[in-house]
Amino acid sequence: MALHRLTSITIGVPDLAPAIAYYRDFGLRPEEGGWLSTVDGGRQLRLVTTPTRRLVELEIGVDDPDDVARMSRSLRALDLDVAVTEDRLSVQEPVSGVRVVARVGDRLDQPGVPAPPYNAPGDPARGTTRAPAILRETPVRPRKLGHVVIGSVDQPATERFFTQGVGLKVSDVVPGMAAFMRCSTDHHNVLVSQAPVNFLHHTSWQVEDVDEIGRGATEMLREHPERHVWGLGRHHIGSNFFWYLKDPAGNFSEYYSDLDCVVDDALWKPEVWDAAHSLYSWGPPPPPSFIAPDDLAALMAGAHRAP
């Protein structure tokens, strides 16, 4: 795949300082230029001031200038205005108004982490030692940005932009509701869902394992129980463990681990799922506010289609 990673995102929020504090608590580290970084992905989140919360920009990594040129031709075939140089492209998704940037860059080479020994029936793999996870004391830090979920008032059109224009591949679909798309070997990097208003639903951040999800969420909630949204659980589509929290602007952020990976496109078969069985395999049921965030009415009051 010429596209190889979700490089970074820019989120707009009305009140910058509390949002920055939240994502620092979440485990991201401040960098120059207003960026926040992950362990492996580097500078992956930038927060800027906007009247309402929204996804302002997402950047995708590509291998070389030929990939930029091919993407430019595909987007122009959709009658879109594209700003392009040899190694960078910028275009606005016409429904949501999100700016999508493609830039030539290095692939992300994540160093592997040995799986901790889990005792299984008939297989006491740890012998006489304690589970390593209970001895961890370092703060949880996300390894990389995994995916972003966008609500669109015209889901098919936004999906078409990302697939026919940008070149993402579809991993799974819920007809009439959502498309899970990838620009890397991860099961999905961009998810577009049908919504009554264009908005950012959530961002998702990879941690090492389910224990890091639990440790991270527990620490985030210790003095701020109002941050809790949904979890702990395991998704059905994508298979990952999850725990969702909410930033001060109303955006959801997810700790995740154990996501499905598509290491060979020829061996992956996209499936069509019904809504009843698509969201989660186990865990508490999602609260109504996860499906329809509490501020949707306010967002709709100021809603407009992108120019």
Secondary structure, DSSP 8 states (H G I E B T S, - for coil): --EEEEEEEEEEES-HHHHHHHHHHHT-EE-GGGEEEETTTEEEEEEEE-SS-EEEEEEEEESSHHHHHHHHHHHHTTT--EEE-SSEEEEE-TTT--EEEEEE---------------BTTB-TTTTS--GGGG--S-----EEEEEEEEETTHHHHHHIIIIII--EEEEEETTTEEEEESSSBS-SEEEEE-SS-EEEEEEEE-SSHHHHHHHHHHHHHS-GGGEEEEEEE-SSS--EEEEEE-TTS-EEEEEE---B-S-GGG---EE--GGGTS-SBSS---HHHHS-TTHHHHHHT-----
